[in-house]
Every structure is written in C-alpha cells, then in structure tokens.
Amino acid sequence: MKIILNGAPVLLDAGRDDATVDVLRDGLGLTGAKAACRTGVCGACTVMVDGTPQASCLLPAAALEGRQVTTAEGLDHPVQRAFAVHDGMQCGYCTPGFVVEAAAFVDRWRGEHGDTAPPRERIAAALAGHLCRCGAYEGIYAAVAAACRGEHDAATGAPARVEAMDKVTGRARYTTDVRLDGQLEGVIIRSARAHARVVEVKVDGAHTVDLLPSDRVVRYAGQPVAAVAAPTRREALAIAEGARIVYDPIPAALDDAPGAPPVYDESSRRRAPSSSEGMNLPGGWNGNVKGPFTMASRRSRTARRRIEAARRRADPLLVTGTFTTAVQVHTPLEPHACVARWDDRGDLHLHLSTQTVGLAAGQAAKRWDLAADRVHVVADHVGGGFGAKVGITAETVAAVELARVCGAPVRVVLSRAEELTDAGNRPGTRTDIALLTDDRGDLAALAMDVRGRGGVAVGSAVAVLARLMYGTAPRLLRDSDVVTNEPPGTPFRGPGAPPMLWALEQAVDEAAHRLGEDPVALRRRWDGNRKRHALYDWVAGLPVWLDRPGTGSQTGRFRRGVGVAAANWAYMLDPATEVELEVRGDVVVARTTVQDIGTGTRTVIAEVLGEELGLPPERIRVEIGRTGTVHGPPSIGSRATTSVAPAARDAARRLRAQGLTDGRRVVGRRRGDRRGYVTPVAVAGMALGRGFSGAVHVTEVEVDTRLGVIRPLRVWAGIAVGHIYSERLARGQCEGGIVQGIGYALHEERHVDPVTGAVLTTNLEDYRIPGIGDSPEMVVHFHRDGWDHVNGGGVGVGEVSTIGVAASVGNAVHNATGWRPRDLPIRPDRLLEGIGG
C-alpha cells in the first residue's frame, strides 16, 4: 500500500486490523502520535489525513491507501513556534496531537478571518477533542491566538522551555516510544476477583513470570497475577486473555460496613501498601479500620468539651457537617511504562516513566540484588505523574522479570484501563467537622474526624494537616483508614490536603456568614501566616471580590457566585542534591539524577547557569533523567526546584571561579538554609524546611439551575512561595494546578462495581478529566517575600497551587445559590437536588 507520508511516498505493510497509530509508531518509527487512550477521546494520536485531523488510534491503516498523511514530525507550521514561545505544554505528551489539530484550525481561521485572534470559545471548540492532564490550557489558548494573529509566521520569540521544540515536533522521546532491537512486548495478567487465593495459573505457549505476593492472595480486582511476553502486543494480549486462573474465593469487603469481611489478617497487615508520601501514621487495627491517629490534636479535651457544650445549647456559632470526596485517579497521559534489558555483564538497563530516577534505581538494585552502579535508568522525558510514578511499580517488575526469562528486552506499557484501575489514586474520604467560634468571633475549637478509603492501602493523613491552619486554638483531629478490597491509593499532588481543605475552608466560610463578617477578613484575622496576609490584602482589593453578589440573593436560571479558600503546604527539599558541570569545548554540560515531568526542571537549571555564567542558551546543555551522575531530587512534594536550582547556582559559581576551560569539571551542592531545617536529618532523601508556602484562590462560577451545570469563569490565584526561578513555567504550574482542582471539584469520580469490585470507569469518557473548554480564565499573582532564610529564596509551587481550588469552587457555588455542597464532585444531580431541597 502506497501513501504520501510527510511529503514523501512510502510503502506500507499493514494488516487489515492495524490501527494507523501502531503502523506509524512501530512500523515507521514516527512516535509523535501517542496511543494514550485508544478510544479517540484524548486526541494525543492526532494526524492529518488529506489536510483533515484524524484520531489515528481509530483509523484503520488500510484506509490510508493513496492518501496524504502528515504527523507532527512532518509539520512545519507557525503554531509549533507559538506553542513553544507561549508554553502551550508541560510534560508534552499530548502536545504533538494538539499542534496538529491547532495547525488545521489556524489555517482555516486565517483563511476566513485574516490575521485576527479568534474568541476563546472558538479555540475551545476547535480543540475540544484533546485532553491535557497537566492542564496547560492557558498557554495553548495564548499560542493559538498568537498564531492566528500571524505573530509566529517568522521565528520570533524564545521558547519558554529548553526542550519545547522537541515536544512540538514529536521528537521528544518518552519511555512508551522506546523500541530496542529484538524487543518483546509484555502484558500483565490481572485478577478478575476482588479477594481470593490463587491456586493455579495456566498459560499456554509463552514465557510467564509470577507477580503474586508470597501468600498467593489477591485483594482487589485488577491486581497483577502474572505477566507474559510475545513479539507483538496483540499476541501478548491474546495469550493473556487465554490464561486460566483457578481461584479459591475469599469473601470481599467492598464497602465500609462494620461487619465487612476482613481484608487482612494480623500477619498480612504489615504488608499493606501505603497511600502516604511519608511514613504512615501509627495506629491499631479494629477489623478493617486502622486508627484513629489523634496525636496531631492540640488541647483535645478542651476542644471536645467546648464543642459538646455548644451542641447542648444549640449554639448558632457551632458549624457542623459531613463532607465527602470521591476517589480521584492520577491517569497521566503517558501511562506507566518500562523497557527492561539485561546486558551480557548482568547489568540491568531500564527505560522508565518515573518521577524518581534515583529512587527507582536504588529500589531496583535492592530488589534484584545488584550493586548500585549496575542499574542504569533512563527517563529522558516523562509524560506526567502527579505522584503515581514513584519508585518501582508493577510494570517495572513485570518487564525486568520477563526480560530475564526471555533473554531479550521487554517493554510493558499499561493500557488506559489498567492506568485507571491500578496505577494510583487519591483515596476517597468522609470528614465529620465541627468548628466553633466564640462571641468575639475568634476560633474557639475545631474537631475533624476523617475516614480515608484508599482500598487495600493505608496511610490516610488528612485531619493531621488541619493542625497547621488558623493558629493554636484547641482541636481534636482523628485520622483513620477504612480498608476495602479495592485498588490501592497512592500519593497524589498534595496528598491529604484537598479533602482536608474541602471540609475546613467551607466550615470557615460558613462561620464567616454566621458572624456577618467578610470571609477574607475572617481568614486574615485567624491566620497567623504573614505571607498569606499579603495574599488576603491582594484578594480583598480585587473588583470581583468587592462586587460579589450577596449569598443566595439571585433568582433566575443562571446565577453567578464568587468563593475563596486559603491553603498552605510544607516546605520540603532534598538537602543532598548536587549538580555537576563539565566544560566541553565552548559548551557547559550540566548533569544530575533528576527528571523533568513537565515542571520545567531542565529549563530552571539552564536559566540559572545562563544567569550565573553569562552564557547564551546555545552554550548550555542540560542532561538529566539518567543515572550515572551525581545525586538529584525526586519530582514529588514540591521539592525538585528548591533543591536543584541552588545546587546549580553553587556549581556555576565554582566553575566561574576556576575558569571555563575545556575539560573542567566541578560539582555544586545544595547548601543549607540559614536557620537549618525542622528535621535534623533527611529521611528517605527528604528534609522538612522552616515555613509554609501559602495560597489564596478566588473562583467565579456560573451555575445553571435548570441543568445543574457549574461553569468556572475566572480564577485568581495568590501564591506565596518567594523567589520564582522561571516566571512563565511557574505560572503554568499554577494554572495546571487550578485545572486539576476544578476536575476534583466538578468531574472526577472513580466508580467500582459494588458486587464484583471491578473498576467501571476504565476509559476517558467514563472517567472525565477537564478539557480546554472547562478551563477558566486565570490570573496568577506571586508574593515573593518571606523566604530570605531559604537558600535560593524560594520554594516549590506544585502542591500549594492546587489543593485549595475545590474548596473555593464549593464556596462560590454556595455564594451563587445559597446551598452548600458537601460531596465531591459537585455533580449536576447533586446540585439540582440540593437547590431543590
């Protein structure tokens, strides 16, 4: 079959059932089109066919005969330069698909309207078939508008990221794009039962490796049982589907009822996975409940006594309520993926989609009993993670073990259904809260009892975070895990904080209403954080806040509301971080074992070096995402930039002092903060610094009271993190955090079959993440003071920029309707029932 591919004739050898995306990627090596969902929902696989964008995952390759196909690699269009300059990307996995679609739209628009910018709604409609899990929509809007105005017909403006042009042209190489000589494809066989002992696994005609725990018990539907490999993924899937598993059923706990069957016995509880980013909170077990942990409480008896007395006297200043949050799934667009290879020396080579190159290498060395220098990890580009890609996970174990038994490289890439089932989620929660103010309007007591539901995982730490907000008033804080036979939770961007703030910030808002006080003024009065005081002052002067409607004062179908929420996040860092610099000719090469998951780490290092050494971008090269160099931080907990940027500056100053002579090599380190750290030593590469980053979000929504639809219109984000290393990239992180917070508030909800325990939301239609049309207009304001004691003067933005957004949406809905939402997401049926009741 003959086609014209990127302007050149090509002969294709494609089967009748082969999808175009697979032929392009595996047959022709054009990996710009990404097979991210395989249902035509996400748009990452988009290519042009005879000038029309098409989802290549749904397009049979047999339909291409005689047609012209253009991929991102073959595109040379102003919109690519616009995306690079306006930072219409973060991790970049979705970018080639966006660029192809945007190029077609820009050409149509300019042909019909000339060099004018389209309305925001037209851009959203044109790109409605594309998803960006990082939430880089503001940059995409700006890029498309600029391209339509003709501003990038020539090469004008510097790319916002070092790797921007690689991402917009499809050249950036992710783990899912790796194809080694002789490579086999691996597939994981998963349990169909929620709780059972596996008696036997029968697989015909394939190398098989066992992935069961030592007790041979599966504890959730979708748990890995075994893995198989074959020359193609289609063959491997067929073998996996033909596997016969003999189960000895065990009763499953698929709800949190007190009499539910036990998930763990006493001997297996210690092997429960963790949904926490740090150490699990201590606590005893009572059936399927672990906890409560109460040690974060402060003067708990006083808090209990005051609240009980207020209940008895029906005190109107006692705010109580039950707030719930659904399970939110990470689902980065690049799924979990690993390519494993053992070399002739017995060294292990891993191409890995990971947020933790160094940690993954260390865990691999320990698991497979290798010296540290015999594990080699590569993660050149990582298509998002959000906390789900930490350390060694099931796809890596499967790939490594299969590579060993097969004697060949093996690639294991999770499907979207696997990603939505067993690759990470933020646990659901149920929070009972009581907040009491006294007759002076001060916080008198707070009680928060949280039951986290992270499936078979433990580690809920939600109420404990309420210790860190609003002064030192007495408070009773209880955290418990309710364990069920459902897939395990894992840390997700700001673990514990979004559900805590969903309850606390609405209770604070309600207290302000009952006191007749401005909600911003009340927070400022209660909050001792001086950095947030500056944010409250900024918010108080915003016209949208000054002109907000009276709560519940509106009538009619469409009602506007404005809500506010505050947030803080601990300052964390990796104090052992180093950066090495080497002069090669007239180029300075920087290396460290860090990875860039879309947060801009490459660019931060390059910009720090350029500033310190006075070099242009073309004389600086940043090589990260690999082992074999000095220690670098993980990309979790908002600690990467605040760790690596000071180390890069130290290295640059050392090099400048010694001279930029060819062959010169220096190592810089992340020097300590002026007042030291809260933790005397680093634990698992993490130290707790002094101070908390702060945020105040103001959200304006429009509520359709007939259909129950909530539309975020605008969001203002005040962020207090000190020095900003790269303004545009930090702004993009905050904008993406807002988008993910809106998804948590309005759309995202995992569903599990209550009888079988199988996850039902296994595609990106049933599990809805925000698209470009869901993205509001955003204003980000940085407050840069208050971090002089920190080496580098600034801390991370990744967590604090997202954790309070859902609460601000909830308060905006209350302002618009007079009804206070208690359950996330705020679905149309819930809103209609609430305002109707």
N, C-alpha and C positions, 0 to 999 in steps of 0.2 A: 504494500500500500504506500502511495506517494503523497506527501503533504509538503507544504511550504512552512517551514518552522523558523521563526525569527529571520525571515527573509531569504532563507536558503532551502533548496529542495532536499528532502530527507526521505529515505525508505524506512517504513515502519514494519516491524514484525509483531503484530498484536493479535491476540486471540479475540474471539467474538465477545467474551465477557470481561475483557480487560478494561478497567477504568482509565481514562486519559491521564489522570494524575499519577497512576502507577507506571504507565508507559513512559511518561516524561521523567519521572524520578529514577526509577530502577532501570529502565531501558536506555535512556538517553543522558542520564546524569544531570538533568536540569531540576534542581531541588528547590527553586524559588517557590513553586507551588507546593503548599503544605497540606497533607492529608490529616487535618486536625479533627474533623468531626465525621466525615464520610456520609453526611445526610444533607449536604447543601445548605446548612444553616449559618456557618461561621464565615464563609467567604474566603478563607485563607488559601484555598486552592484555585482561585480565580485566574483564568487565562482569557485572552481574546481569540475568538474564532471568527474569521472574516470581519473583524472590527467590532464584534459584539462580545461583551464579557460573559463568560460561562463558568459555572461551577464544575471544575474538571473531575471532581470526585463522583459526579453523577453522569458524566458524559462518556458514553462508550467510545473507546478509541476507534472502533470500526466506523464510527460516523464521521471521522475526520478526513476520509479519502478525498484528495483534490482540494482541500481547503487550506486557508492560511491561518496559522496558529502563532500567536505572539505571547511569550511569557515575560515575566519581569526582567529576566536576563537579556531579552532582546529588545526591551523598551528603551528608548532614548527620548525622554519627554520632560518638559518643564515641571510637571507635577512632582517628579522624583526629586529635583533640586529643591522644590518648595517644601516637600516633606522633610528633607534634610535640614534646611535652614530653620523652619518653624517647629522642629522637633515633633513631627507627627508620628511619634513612635516611643516605645520604651524598650521592651525586650526585643521587638522587631519580628516576632514570629508571624504575626498577622500582616506585616507591612507590605510584602510583595502583592498580596491579594488586594489590599486597599489601593495600592498605587495603580494597579492595572484597571480597576474599576474607576478610580478617580480620573485617570487619563482619558478614558472614553467620555466621562461626564464633562470634563473641562473642554474637550474638543467640541462636543455638542453645544455646550453653553456659549462658547465664544463664537461659534458659527451662527448662532441665533441672536445673540445679545451683544456681541462685541466684547471689548475688554472692560467688563464691569463685574463686580462681585455679586454672586447670587445671594438671595436671602438665606439665612441659616436653615430654614425649613427645607429649602430645595436641596441643599447639600445633604441634610439628614436623610431625605427621601432617596436621593441617588445612592447613598452608601448604606441603606437600611439592611442589606443582606450581608453585612460584615460585622464581626464582633472583635473587640479588643479587650481582653481580660485585664490588662494593665490600666485601661481607662484613659488612653492618650487622646481622647476625642477633641479637646480644646485645640491641641496642636494640629490635628487633622482638619478641623474647621478652618483654622488660620491658613494652613497650607493650600487647601483647595481654593479658598477665596483669593489668595495671593496669585495662584497660578491662573485663575480666571481673569484677573486684572492684568495679566501679562508681565508680572514683575519678575518672573524667573525664566523668561524666554532666553536670556543670556545667563551665563554663570555668575550670578551676583549673590553676595552674602556668603558667610562662612557657615558650614554645617554646625549644628548645635552639639553634635557628638562626633567623637573620633571615628566611630565605625558606621556613621549614618549612611554613607554612600554604599557600603557593602550591604546594608539592610534594605535599602530602597531598590537595589538592583538584583536582589536574590542571591548575592554572592556569600553572604554570611552563612557559616556552616554550623548547624546545630547537631546534636547527637543523633536525632532522627534522620539526618542527611548522610551519616557516615556509612560507607559501603566498602569493606575491605575485600581483598582477593580471597576467594573460597568461603566467603561469609555465608552462614546459615541463618535461618530465621527461627526464633524461639517463640513459643506461646505457652502461657500459664493455664493449666487446668484448674478450675476452681470448684469449690464445694457448692452443691445445689441445696444443701441442708443448713439450717441455722445452728444446729447443735447435734453432733453425732460423733461416734468413734469410727474412724475409717478402718475397716477390716482388710480391704484389699483394693488395689488399683491395677487394672488390666489395660495395657496399651499395646496395640499391635504395630509392628513394623517401624519402630522409631527409637532413638536414644531417649531415655526418660531419666529425670532426676526427681528425687523426693523433696518436697518442700514442707512436709508436715512437722509439727513440733514433736518433741520426744514422747508425749503421751498419746499421740496419734488422734487427738481430739480436734475437730473443727468447731469453732464457737460462733461463726456467723456465715450466712450465705454469701459466697464470693471469696471466702478465704482460700489462699493458694494451697493446692494439694500436691501438684506435681508440675513438671514442665517438659515439653518435648521440642525437638528441633527438626527442621526439614529444609530442603533447598529453597523453598519459597514459603511465604506466609500463608498462601492459600493451602498448600499441602499441610503445613503445620496445623492450621485451623481444622482441617478435615480429620487429621489424626486425633487432635484434642477432642473434637466432637464425638468421635467414636470410642473414646475411653469409657471403660465400665468401672464404676466405683461402687464397692459394697460397703454399706453403712450399717452401723448398729445405732439406731436413733436414741437420742437423749432428749428429754423434754426441754423446750426452749423458753427463755424469758424474753418476750417481745413487747412487754410493757413494764411500767414501774410499779405494778401492784405489789403489795406487801407479801403476798403468798406465792410470788412467781418462782419457778424452779431455779435452783442455783446455777449461776454461770460458771463459777469457780468453786473448787473445794479448797480446803485450807492449804493444801500443799501447792496448788497451782496459782493462788492469788498473787504471789510474789512475781510471777511471770507476766502479769497483766501489762500490756503496753501503756505508755504514758501519753496523755494529750497536753502535757505541760512543757513549756520551753526550758524550765529549770528543774530543780528537784521536786518530786511530788510532796505534797503536804502530808504530814503524818496523820494517822487516824486508824481506829479499829474498824472491824467489819461486823455488820449485822445483816446476815443474809446477803443480798445483792447491794447493800448500801455500805459504802466506805466513808467513814467520818461520823460526826461532823468535826471539822477542824475549827477551833474557836480562838486560837492563840493570838490572832490579829486584833481581837477585841480590845477595847480600852474602857476601863471602869464599867464593865459589862453589867454588874449588879445594879449600878446606878441607872444605866440605860434601861434595863428591864423594869426597874421599879417606877421610873418616870413614865414609861410608855403604858404600863399596866394601870397606873393611876389615871392617866389621860383617857384610857379606854373606859374606865369605870365612870368617869364624869362626862363622857361623850364630848371631849374637848374638840371644838371645831378646828383647832390648830394642829391636831394629830392627823397626818396624811398617811393612809394605809392603802395597800393594793397588792395584787399579784400580777407580775409581768412575766411573759414567756417569750422565748426566742426559738426559732426553728434551727435545725441543723443547716449550716452553710458549707458548701463544698468548695474547695480551692479551685479545682479544674483549670489550671493554667493551660493555655492553648497548645504549647508543646507538652505532650503527655510525658509521663515518666518513661525514660528510655536509657538503655545501656548497651554498648557494644563491648564484649569482653574477648580478650585474646591472651593465651599463654604462649610465651616465646620459647625458643629452644633451651634457654638458660633456666627456665622455670619462673621467669618474671611474669607478673600479671599486669596487663595493659587494659585500662578502662576508658572508653569514651562515655561520659556520664552527664546527664542533665541534672545538675546538682547546685544547691546553694552553698555547699560546704566542701570544696575540693580537698582541703587539708584533712578535715574530719573524716570524709569518706575514705581517703587513702589510709588513715590510721585504723579505722574500723576494718577495712579490707585486710590490712596486714595482720591484725589480731585474729580475724575470723579464719583466714587461710594460712595462718602460722608462717608468715613471711617477714623478713626484715623490712623495715620501713622503706629503704631505698630500692626495694624490689617490687614496689607497687607504683605504677605510673598512671596518673589520672589526667584526662584532658576534658575540659569543658570550655571550648573556645567561645561559644555563645550559648546562652541558656534562655529558653523561651518561657520565662516566668516561673514562679514557685510559690511565693506568698506564705512560706513556712512549711510546705508539703514536701520539699525536696531536700531533706536534711539527713546526712549520713547514708548508710547502706539500707536500701529497701528491697522489696521482693523481686523487682525486675532485675536488679543487680545480682542478687543471689542466684536467680534462675540462669542468667546469662553466663555467669562465671562457672557454675557447675556444669552447664551444658557444654561450654567451650572445653572444659577439661575432659569430659567423657567422649566428646565428638572429635577432639583433636583439631578443631577449626574455630575461627572466630564466629561468635554468635551474637546476633542483635535481638534484643527483646524490647518491644515498644508497646506500651499499654494502649488498648483501644479506648475510645471515648467512654464507652460503657464501663470499662474497668476503672478509668480515671474518676468517674462519677460515683463508683461503688467503693473502691478500696484503695484510694490514693490520697486520702486526707480530707478532714472536715473539721469545722468549728463545732464543738458539741452544742446541742440544744440546752436550754436552761429554763428553770422555773424559779422565780425570785419572789419571796414574800418580803415586803418592805414596810417599815413604819418609821416615819420621820416626824419629830415633834419640835415645834418652835415655842418659845416662851412668850410672855406678854410684852417683852421688849423687841420681839422679832428676831431673837438670836436662836441658833440651833441648840436645842436642849438635849436631844437624844436621837440616836439612829440605830435601827435594828435591820439587819439584812440576812435572810436565810435563803441560801441558794443551793438548789439541787441540780448538778450538772449531769447531762445524759450524753456520754461520749461512747456509747456502745460498749465494747469489751475493754475500752481503755479507762484508766483512772487518771486523776491529776487536775480535777476542776479547781481553779483558783480565781474565783470571781469576787466574792464578798470581801476577800482579803484586800483587794485593791481599793475598796471604799475607805480603808484606814488612811489613805493618802490624800483624801479630798476634804476640804472645808474644815480645817482647824482641828481642835483637840476635844471636841465635845464627846461625852460618853457614847460608846457604840458597842453593840453586840453583833458580831459578824460570824456567820456559820457557813462553811463550805462542805458539801457532801457530794459524793459520786453515786449515781444510781446506775448500776451496771446491767446491761442487757445484751442479748445475743444479736447485736447489730455491729456493722463495721466500726473500727476504732477511730476515735477522734485524734487529731494531731494539732500542734500549734498552728495558729492562723493569725497573721498580721495583727499584732496587739492582743495576744491571747488573754481571754478573760475580761478585757476592758469593755468591748462593745456591749455585752449583755449587762455588765455592771452599770454602765452609764445609761443604758436604755431605761433601767428602773430608777436609778438615783436622780438623773437630770430631769426626769418627768416629775418625780416627787418634789424636787426643789422648785420646779416651775409651779406646781400646784400650791406649794407653801407660799410662794410669792403672790399668787392670785388671792389666796385666803387672807393674806396680810394686807392686800391692796397696794402692793409695792411693785415697782418695775423689776421684772425678773433679772435684768442685767445688774441693776443696782443692788439687789439682794445678794447675788453671787459675789459681787465685788466686796460687799461688806463681810460676808462669811469667809471669803477666800484669802488666805494669808500669802499667797504666791504673788510677789511683786511683779514678776514678768507677766502674769495673767492680768494684773491690774491695768497694765498698759493696753492690753487687748480689750478689756472691758471698756476702757475710755474710748478706744477707737470705735468699737461697736456702738456705744451709746450715741455717737455723733453721726452714724450712718442715716441718710434720709429714709431708707427702707425701715429702719427700726423706729425712727421718730414718727413715721407716718403709718405705722402698722394699725390694722383695724382693731376695734375692741373685740375681745374674745366672745365668739358666739353671737356677734351683733348683726351678721349678714343674713340676708334671705336670697332666694333665687337659686338657680341651678349651679352656677359657677361661683365659688367663694375663694377668696384669697386669704392666705394665712402666713404669718412670719413667726418662726421659732428660733430659739437659741439653745445652745448646750456648750458646756465647758468640758475640758479634758486635760489630763496630764499623763505623762509616761516617763518611766525611769530612764536616766541616762546610763547607758551601758557601753562598754568598749572592750576591745581585746588588747590588753597592755603589752603583749609580746609581739605585736605586729612589727614587721620590718619591710623595707623596700630596698632592693639592690639596684644600683645604676652601673652601667658599663658603657664606655665610650667606644663606638665602632666607627672609625673614620670621623665624619663630621656629624654623626647621629648619636644621640644618647638613648640607650635602651633601658627601660625600667621593667623590673620583674618582681613579682611577689605571688604567693599562693593564695590569691583572692580570685573571685569570679565576678562577672558582671551579668546580673539577671535582669537588666533593664534600668537599674538605678543610676547608671552613668559613672561607675567606678573608673573605667578606663579614662574617661574624659576628665574627671576630677584629678587623677594622677597627672595627666598630660598638662592640664592648665596650671597646676601647682608648679610643675617643673618649668613650664614656659615662663611663668612669673618670676621664679627664683633665678633661673639661668639666663633669662633674656633671649630665649631661642624661639624661632618661629615653629609652627606646628609640624612642618615637614622634617624638622631635625630632631623630633622626639618620637620614639616608638614605644608603645606600652604592650608588653607581652604578659598577659595574665591568663588565668583559667587553666593552669598546669602545675603539677608538682615538679620537683627537681630544682626548686629555688628556695628563697627564704620564706619564713612563716608569714601567712596573711590571714585576715579575719574571715569568718563566715559572713554570708549576707543574710543575717537574721537579727531581729531585735533592734533595728536602727543603729547598729554598731559599726558597719563597714566603713562609711565615710569618715566618721570621727576617729577611727583607728588608723586608716591607711593614709589620709591626707597629711597629718602631722609627720608620719614616718617618711613620706615622700619629700616633704619640705626639709626635714633633717638630712636626708640623703643628698638633696640638691645643694644644701649649704656646705656639706662635707666635700662634695665634688668641686664646687666653686672654689673652696679654699685650697684644694690640692691641684686644681687645674684640669681643663678638659682635654687631656692628651690621649691619643689613641691607645686603647687597651686599659685605661684607668678603670678601676672597679672600686666602688665604695658601697657600704651598707648603712642605711639610716634606720633609726628605730623610733617607735612611738614613745617619746619621753613622757614622764609622769606629769600629772596635773599639779598645780601649785599647792593645793591643800590635801593632796593624796586622794584616796578612794575610800568609800564606805566599807568595802570588803578588803581586809588586809592582804589577801592573796587571791589570785584569779582561780575560779573554779570552772573546769571544762573550757578554758580559754576566755572566760567572761569575768570582768570586774564591774562592780556597781559604782558608778561615779557619783559625785555630790551634785544634787539638784535634779529638778524635774523639768522636762520640756512642757510647754503649755499650748493649748489651742482653745479658741472660741469660734464656733461655727454658727452662722446665721443663715437659715434657709427660708426661702419664699416658695410657697406651693400654691397651685390652683387645684381645688377639689371639685370634681364633677359629682354633684349629689344625686344625679339621676343614674349614672353608670357606676359610681363608686371608684372612679379612676382618680389617682393623685398624680399630678404632673409637677415635678420640681421645676421652677422657673429660673431662679438665681440662687447662688450660694456665695456667701462671703466667708473666707477662712482667715482668721488671725492666728498666726503660728509664731511661737516664741522659742527659737532654737539657737539664737546667737548668730555667729558668722555663717554666711551662706557661701559655699565654695563655688558653686556654679548656679547662677540665678535661674536660668531657664530650665535646667534639669530639676532643680529643687521645686520649682513651681509645677513642673509636670508631675512630680511625685505627689504633691499635694492635690493636684487636680484628679489624678488617678485614685487617690485615697477617697476623695469625695464621691467619685463614681461607684467605687466598691461599697461605700457606706450607703449609698442610695439603693444599690442592689440588695443589701442586707435589710434595709427598711421596707422595701416595696415588692421585691420579686422573688428572692432566692429562698427555696424551701425544698429540702430533700424529703421524698416520700418513700416509705417502706411498707411492703405488704404485711398487714398485721397477722396473717396466718402463716406465711412461709418465711418471712424475714427478708425476702428478696427486695433489693432496691428497685423502685419503679421509675425513678427519674434518671434514666440512663442515656439521655441524649440532650442536646442543647435546645431542643424545643420544649421538652417537658421540664428541664431544669433551666430556668430563664435567668440569664445574666444581662446587665444593661447594654443596650446598643447605643449608637450615636444619637438617635432620636430621644433617648431617655436622659441624655446628658444636659444639665442646665448650664447657663452662662455662669462663669466663676470668676471671682476676684480673690486673689491671694495676697495677704499683707504680712510681711515678715517683720517681727520685732527682734532686733539684733543685739540688745543689751542684756547684761546679766550673766554672761558666761566667761568673764575675764579670767577666771581661775582655771579654765579648761585649756589644755594645750591645743592651740588652733582656734580657740574662741567660739566653737560651735559644736552642736550635737546633731543627731540624726532626725529626719522628718518622716520616715516611712510609717511608723505606728501612730504618732500623735495626730497625723493629718487625716486619719480615717475613723478613729474609734468613737468619736462623739457625734458623727454625722447622723446616724439613725435616730438618736435622741432628739436632735434638732428638727428632724422631719416630723417626729411624733408631736413635738411641741407646736410646730407650725400647723399640723392638722387640727390640733385642739384649738388653736387660735382661730382657725377658719370656721370650725363647725361647732365648737363648744363641747365636743365629745372627745374624751381622752382614749387613744388607742392603748391597749395593754399587751397585745400579742403581735409578734413579728413573724412573717411580713404583714404589713397592713394591706391585706387583700381587699379587692372590691366587695366581696361578700361580707367581710368583717366590718368594713366601713358602713355599708348600707344598713346592716343590722344595728350597728352602734348608733348612727344618727336617727334611725327609725325608732329605736327603743327609747 
